């Protein structure tokens, strides 16, 4: 139940950013395709980044903060790539 709620919430944030920041929208189809590829590549690299970063952190709370600080923007960008 948490996963659908998270995706709905992040999708709403992405839609809000799309509506309220029109200058960030891609100007052409090629730019939109590049945006999608970069966002999916960043999301695909996230487990490798987390795998190398998390063992360096000492406390469980700091690990959770790093995961959230990297995961939320990555998922929001992936959701916004679908809006364009």
MARPAZA-330471 format. One line per field, with one value per residue: z negated, y, x of N, C-alpha, C, O in turn; residue in three letters; residue number from 1. Coordinates in nm, 4 decimals. Atoms other than C-alpha are relative to their C-alpha. Layout:
n.z <- [Z; ...] .
n.y <- [Y; ...] .
n.x <- [X; ...] .
ca.z <- [Z; ...] .
ca.y <- [Y; ...] .
ca.x <- [X; ...] .
c.z <- [Z; ...] .
c.y <- [Y; ...] .
c.x <- [X; ...] .
o.z <- [Z; ...] .
o.y <- [Y; ...] .
o.x <- [X; ...] .
residuo <- [ALA; ...] .
num <- [NUM; ...] .
! end
This chain:
n.z <- [0.0000; 0.0055; -0.1314; -0.0838; 0.0588; -0.0287; -0.1410; -0.0218; 0.0561; -0.0828; -0.1272; 0.0217; 0.0079; -0.1363; -0.0755; 0.0520; -0.0551; -0.1436; -0.0202; 0.0591; -0.0523; -0.1430; -0.0640; 0.0121; -0.0945; -0.1202; -0.1129; -0.1191; 0.0268; 0.0264; 0.1383; 0.0874; -0.0002; 0.0792; 0.1393; 0.0453; 0.0087; 0.1135; 0.1261; 0.0225; 0.0287; 0.1382; 0.0881; -0.0084; 0.0704; 0.1423; 0.0889; 0.0072; 0.0827; 0.1383; 0.0451; 0.0368; 0.0980; 0.1290; 0.0966; 0.0550; 0.1037; 0.1254; 0.0688; -0.0817; -0.0331; -0.1097; -0.1205; -0.0427; -0.0564; -0.1307; -0.0931; -0.0320; -0.0739; -0.1369; -0.0634; -0.0302; -0.1247; -0.1151; -0.0386; -0.0486; -0.1346; -0.0872; -0.0196; -0.0828; -0.1381; -0.0621; -0.0217; -0.1160] .
n.y <- [-0.1180; -0.1158; -0.0273; -0.0795; -0.1325; -0.0760; -0.0355; -0.0995; -0.1265; -0.0520; -0.0392; -0.1293; -0.1002; -0.0186; -0.0732; -0.1366; -0.0664; -0.0174; -0.1083; -0.1257; -0.0413; 0.0323; -0.0163; 0.1254; 0.0982; 0.0158; -0.0778; 0.0833; 0.1435; 0.0508; -0.0380; 0.0833; 0.1353; -0.0074; -0.0138; 0.1326; 0.0892; -0.0410; 0.0287; 0.1445; 0.0407; -0.0397; 0.0899; 0.1322; -0.0064; -0.0264; 0.1095; 0.0074; -0.1131; 0.0301; 0.1135; -0.0439; -0.1079; 0.0391; 0.0571; -0.1047; -0.0733; 0.0744; 0.0265; 0.0423; -0.1197; -0.0707; 0.0800; -0.0261; -0.1343; 0.0012; 0.0705; -0.0882; -0.1169; 0.0394; 0.0702; -0.0873; -0.0756; 0.0903; 0.0442; -0.1154; -0.0286; 0.1048; -0.0262; -0.1196; 0.0331; 0.0518; -0.1095; -0.0818] .
n.x <- [0.0816; -0.0881; -0.0574; 0.0915; 0.0174; -0.1205; -0.0006; 0.1058; -0.0492; -0.1085; 0.0602; 0.0649; -0.1065; -0.0498; 0.1022; -0.0007; -0.1184; 0.0236; 0.0964; -0.0457; -0.1306; 0.0035; -0.1309; -0.0746; 0.0536; -0.0814; 0.0472; 0.0183; 0.0094; -0.1359; -0.0338; 0.0831; -0.0582; -0.1240; 0.0433; 0.0449; -0.1172; -0.0840; 0.0688; -0.0009; -0.1381; -0.0268; 0.0737; -0.0626; -0.1281; 0.0229; -0.0413; -0.1464; -0.0446; 0.0361; -0.0802; -0.1346; 0.0070; 0.0576; -0.0951; -0.0860; 0.0721; -0.0095; 0.1265; 0.1150; 0.0779; -0.0667; 0.0225; 0.1372; 0.0048; -0.0672; 0.0889; 0.1122; -0.0480; -0.0323; 0.1108; 0.1135; -0.0221; -0.0118; 0.1344; 0.0748; -0.0477; 0.0552; 0.1425; 0.0178; -0.0368; 0.1206; 0.0954; -0.0382] .
ca.z <- [0.0000; -0.0637; 0.2862; 0.4768; 0.2327; 0.2844; 0.6637; 0.6550; 0.4309; 0.6404; 0.9568; 0.8122; 0.7278; 1.0842; 1.2324; 1.0048; 1.1180; 1.4821; 1.4464; 1.2287; 1.4032; 1.7787; 1.8566; 1.7471; 2.0076; 2.3052; 2.6191; 2.8696; 2.8977; 2.9049; 2.5786; 2.4241; 2.5279; 2.3810; 2.0601; 2.0323; 2.1030; 1.8490; 1.5817; 1.6318; 1.6366; 1.3118; 1.1546; 1.2779; 1.1273; 0.7908; 0.6426; 0.7302; 0.5731; 0.2613; 0.2425; 0.2300; 0.0100; -0.2636; -0.4091; -0.4665; -0.6973; -1.0629; -1.1888; -1.0607; -1.0695; -0.8450; -0.6006; -0.5898; -0.5259; -0.2402; -0.0804; -0.1027; 0.0201; 0.3283; 0.3933; 0.3792; 0.6418; 0.8665; 0.8618; 0.9070; 1.2134; 1.3564; 1.2994; 1.4552; 1.7613; 1.8252; 1.8013; 2.0821] .
ca.y <- [0.0000; 0.2345; 0.1981; 0.3107; 0.5987; 0.7052; 0.6949; 0.8866; 1.1522; 1.1844; 1.1920; 1.4789; 1.6660; 1.6088; 1.7307; 2.0360; 2.1184; 2.0721; 2.3131; 2.5751; 2.5843; 2.5954; 2.7075; 2.3628; 2.1843; 2.0370; 2.2499; 1.9657; 1.5918; 1.5297; 1.7199; 1.5266; 1.1940; 1.3002; 1.4030; 1.0594; 0.8749; 1.0780; 1.0390; 0.6621; 0.6262; 0.8218; 0.6037; 0.2875; 0.4030; 0.4827; 0.1303; 0.1347; 0.4784; 0.3730; 0.0456; 0.2303; 0.5175; 0.3412; 0.1331; 0.4568; 0.5948; 0.5021; 0.5325; 0.3811; 0.7222; 0.8816; 0.5922; 0.6498; 1.0218; 0.9579; 0.7068; 0.9525; 1.2471; 1.0515; 0.8467; 1.1197; 1.3477; 1.0502; 0.9224; 1.2716; 1.3277; 0.9914; 1.0793; 1.4236; 1.2687; 1.0952; 1.4270; 1.5950] .
ca.x <- [0.0000; 0.2927; 0.4365; 0.1232; 0.0773; 0.4377; 0.4062; 0.0779; 0.2304; 0.5454; 0.3363; 0.1344; 0.4553; 0.5787; 0.2480; 0.2562; 0.6103; 0.5057; 0.2131; 0.3843; 0.7230; 0.6581; 1.0147; 1.1375; 0.9251; 1.1089; 1.0869; 1.1006; 1.0523; 1.4286; 1.4771; 1.1869; 1.3439; 1.6778; 1.4992; 1.3359; 1.6625; 1.8591; 1.5912; 1.5675; 1.9477; 1.9725; 1.7062; 1.8808; 2.2122; 2.0551; 2.1003; 2.4723; 2.5155; 2.3283; 2.5202; 2.8500; 2.7324; 2.5341; 2.8205; 3.0135; 2.7438; 2.7548; 2.3977; 2.0768; 1.9050; 2.1677; 2.1304; 1.7546; 1.8022; 2.0447; 1.8071; 1.5172; 1.7248; 1.8304; 1.5170; 1.2522; 1.4135; 1.4966; 1.1386; 0.9952; 1.2122; 1.1067; 0.7406; 0.7847; 0.9497; 0.6190; 0.4278; 0.6233] .
c.z <- [0.0000; 0.1386; 0.0917; -0.0541; 0.0294; 0.1460; 0.0326; -0.0508; 0.0842; 0.1381; -0.0102; -0.0111; 0.1398; 0.0846; -0.0454; 0.0566; 0.1490; 0.0260; -0.0463; 0.0516; 0.1492; 0.0694; -0.0083; 0.0967; 0.1212; 0.1180; 0.1248; -0.0418; -0.0329; -0.1434; -0.0993; -0.0087; -0.0819; -0.1483; -0.0578; -0.0170; -0.1191; -0.1326; -0.0293; -0.0301; -0.1434; -0.0997; 0.0005; -0.0746; -0.1509; -0.0911; -0.0136; -0.0883; -0.1466; -0.0562; -0.0408; -0.1105; -0.1378; -0.0953; -0.0636; -0.1150; -0.1260; -0.0612; 0.0987; 0.0447; 0.1154; 0.1314; 0.0564; 0.0653; 0.1385; 0.1035; 0.0413; 0.0816; 0.1439; 0.0731; 0.0408; 0.1246; 0.1228; 0.0482; 0.0525; 0.1420; 0.0972; 0.0265; 0.0895; 0.1434; 0.0733; 0.0270; 0.1285; 0.1223] .
c.y <- [0.1253; 0.0361; 0.0755; 0.1415; 0.0884; 0.0445; 0.1024; 0.1367; 0.0614; 0.0409; 0.1340; 0.1126; 0.0289; 0.0785; 0.1453; 0.0775; 0.0276; 0.1190; 0.1340; 0.0500; -0.0321; 0.0156; -0.1272; -0.1070; -0.0117; 0.0745; -0.0822; -0.1470; -0.0593; 0.0318; -0.0831; -0.1425; -0.0034; 0.0103; -0.1358; -0.0936; 0.0338; -0.0336; -0.1498; -0.0515; 0.0367; -0.0906; -0.1396; -0.0030; 0.0192; -0.1171; -0.0126; 0.1114; -0.0273; -0.1149; 0.0394; 0.1057; -0.0458; -0.0664; 0.1039; 0.0760; -0.0845; -0.0349; -0.0381; 0.1211; 0.0761; -0.0768; 0.0249; 0.1379; 0.0051; -0.0698; 0.0913; 0.1207; -0.0330; -0.0609; 0.0930; 0.0844; -0.0906; -0.0472; 0.1157; 0.0349; -0.1060; 0.0215; 0.1222; -0.0252; -0.0565; 0.1090; 0.0765; -0.0678] .
c.x <- [0.0867; 0.0539; -0.0968; -0.0211; 0.1210; 0.0024; -0.1082; 0.0457; 0.1106; -0.0505; -0.0711; 0.1022; 0.0550; -0.0995; -0.0067; 0.1183; -0.0179; -0.0926; 0.0565; 0.1344; 0.0083; 0.1352; 0.0848; -0.0488; 0.0915; -0.0616; -0.0257; -0.0063; 0.1373; 0.0418; -0.0808; 0.0546; 0.1275; -0.0334; -0.0414; 0.1186; 0.0882; -0.0683; -0.0022; 0.1401; 0.0375; -0.0693; 0.0612; 0.1331; -0.0156; 0.0373; 0.1524; 0.0554; -0.0312; 0.0824; 0.1408; -0.0016; -0.0450; 0.0988; 0.0921; -0.0651; -0.0109; -0.1359; -0.1096; -0.0826; 0.0650; -0.0144; -0.1393; -0.0114; 0.0639; -0.0874; -0.1152; 0.0437; 0.0381; -0.1196; -0.1140; 0.0250; 0.0086; -0.1369; -0.0846; 0.0406; -0.0506; -0.1483; -0.0211; 0.0406; -0.1205; -0.1035; 0.0294; -0.0355] .
o.z <- [0.0534; 0.1718; 0.1506; 0.0234; 0.0574; 0.1751; 0.1156; 0.0172; 0.1105; 0.1970; 0.0826; 0.0396; 0.1741; 0.1608; 0.0367; 0.0985; 0.1983; 0.1188; 0.0209; 0.0263; 0.1880; 0.1739; 0.0654; 0.1083; 0.1632; 0.1341; 0.2145; -0.1574; -0.1179; -0.2121; -0.2038; -0.1166; -0.1572; -0.2315; -0.1696; -0.1175; -0.1906; -0.2260; -0.1441; -0.1113; -0.2135; -0.2028; -0.1027; -0.1269; -0.2260; -0.1948; -0.1216; -0.1670; -0.2337; -0.1737; -0.1304; -0.1844; -0.2384; -0.2154; -0.1694; -0.1915; -0.1198; -0.1119; 0.2168; 0.1561; 0.2050; 0.2381; 0.1776; 0.1678; 0.2288; 0.2166; 0.1599; 0.1736; 0.2299; 0.1935; 0.1507; 0.2116; 0.2293; 0.1686; 0.1442; 0.2243; 0.2092; 0.1388; 0.1725; 0.2334; 0.1948; 0.1128; 0.1939; 0.2311] .
o.y <- [0.2283; 0.1540; 0.1756; 0.2367; 0.2073; 0.1596; 0.1907; 0.2378; 0.1816; 0.1368; 0.2147; 0.2223; 0.1444; 0.1663; 0.2353; 0.1922; 0.1316; 0.1967; 0.2352; 0.1650; -0.1256; -0.0455; -0.1415; -0.2129; 0.0871; 0.0777; -0.0381; -0.1821; -0.1477; -0.0535; -0.1225; -0.2017; -0.0980; -0.0523; -0.1703; -0.1641; -0.0556; -0.0801; -0.1902; -0.1427; -0.0421; -0.1259; -0.2068; -0.1075; 0.0027; -0.0927; -0.0442; 0.0896; -0.0049; -0.1134; -0.0215; 0.1196; 0.0021; -0.0403; 0.0780; 0.1439; -0.2060; -0.1456; -0.0037; 0.1230; 0.1231; -0.0161; 0.0379; 0.1524; 0.0704; -0.0225; 0.1010; 0.1621; 0.0551; -0.0407; 0.0794; 0.0882; -0.0545; -0.0501; 0.0966; 0.0684; -0.0735; 0.0020; 0.1232; 0.0436; -0.0406; 0.0916; 0.1260; -0.0154] .
o.x <- [0.0455; 0.0655; -0.0562; -0.0305; 0.1061; 0.0351; -0.0864; 0.0279; 0.1089; -0.0007; -0.0663; 0.0788; 0.0800; -0.0591; -0.0246; 0.1029; 0.0257; -0.0700; 0.0369; 0.1705; 0.0782; 0.1574; 0.1823; 0.0129; 0.1517; -0.1836; -0.0976; 0.0177; 0.1481; 0.0981; -0.0291; 0.0563; 0.1508; 0.0323; -0.0030; 0.1276; 0.1335; -0.0029; 0.0164; 0.1557; 0.1011; -0.0120; 0.0624; 0.1718; 0.0806; 0.0990; 0.2024; 0.1474; 0.0529; 0.1191; 0.1992; 0.0959; 0.0073; 0.0912; 0.1495; 0.0033; -0.0298; -0.1537; -0.1056; -0.1351; -0.0052; -0.0250; -0.1565; -0.0781; 0.0116; -0.0987; -0.1467; -0.0269; 0.0351; -0.1356; -0.1677; -0.0619; -0.0416; -0.1625; -0.1644; -0.0446; -0.0898; -0.1946; -0.1120; -0.0078; -0.1318; -0.1901; -0.0623; -0.0117] .
residuo <- [UNK; UNK; UNK; UNK; UNK; UNK; UNK; UNK; UNK; UNK; UNK; UNK; UNK; UNK; UNK; UNK; UNK; UNK; UNK; UNK; UNK; UNK; UNK; UNK; UNK; UNK; UNK; UNK; UNK; UNK; UNK; UNK; UNK; UNK; UNK; UNK; UNK; UNK; UNK; UNK; UNK; UNK; UNK; UNK; UNK; UNK; UNK; UNK; UNK; UNK; UNK; UNK; UNK; UNK; UNK; UNK; UNK; UNK; UNK; UNK; UNK; UNK; UNK; UNK; UNK; UNK; UNK; UNK; UNK; UNK; UNK; UNK; UNK; UNK; UNK; UNK; UNK; UNK; UNK; UNK; UNK; UNK; UNK; UNK] .
num <- [1; 2; 3; 4; 5; 6; 7; 8; 9; 10; 11; 12; 13; 14; 15; 16; 17; 18; 19; 20; 21; 22; 23; 24; 25; 26; 27; 28; 29; 30; 31; 32; 33; 34; 35; 36; 37; 38; 39; 40; 41; 42; 43; 44; 45; 46; 47; 48; 49; 50; 51; 52; 53; 54; 55; 56; 57; 58; 59; 60; 61; 62; 63; 64; 65; 66; 67; 68; 69; 70; 71; 72; 73; 74; 75; 76; 77; 78; 79; 80; 81; 82; 83; 84] .
! end
